[in-house]
Amino acid sequence: MSGSPQFRINEVFEARAPLYTYYGQQDIEDDLVGMDSEGGDRKQVRTFDKVNTLCQGDVVFSLISGKSTVVGVKHQGYLYTQNYVKLLPNVKLDSTYLVYLLNEDEFIKKQFQVGLQGSQVLKYTLKQVKELELPALPTIEKQRMIGELYFKQLRLEAFRNRAASLETAIVLEKLRRAIHK
């Protein structure tokens, strides 16, 4: 399902109008690692229009970055624009495994690259996503295990990166203090 065309949303300034927060690239990254990034103002809009929103557990794919994730509880109700696609996997396909395939599988990557050849702007299309051919699927149990391990590994990597960044900040602060003594 394609997102709401952003330019067609009629913004209103009435307090009684529903307030929506836009789902963006940083939200995909946050949902992938199960962590919140620091800071950053969220773009919002008030409208009476019917817009497409996300639910926890939805699989979302960015047509801009080619990345996908499973939407976390924090982004429940966020409005997604035409730059994103909500994927509706069938019962034979685990959501976390689908995200793993879209983000990491070489067979999938090759299909996307064929569609991008000769293109000046690297943007994926809804047609490309719909026409993707998936590799042979393992059992649903194995899919769940792979998907769960994939998300846990991304989270672990994010924790390590955050720890390294904080360690650097501490060392730099100690160096600044040592210089000014």
Helices and strands as residue ranges (DSSP letters): G 6-8, E 19-21, H 25-33, E 44-46, E 59-62, E 68-70, G 73-75, E 84-87, H 95-104, H 106-116, H 126-130, H 140-179
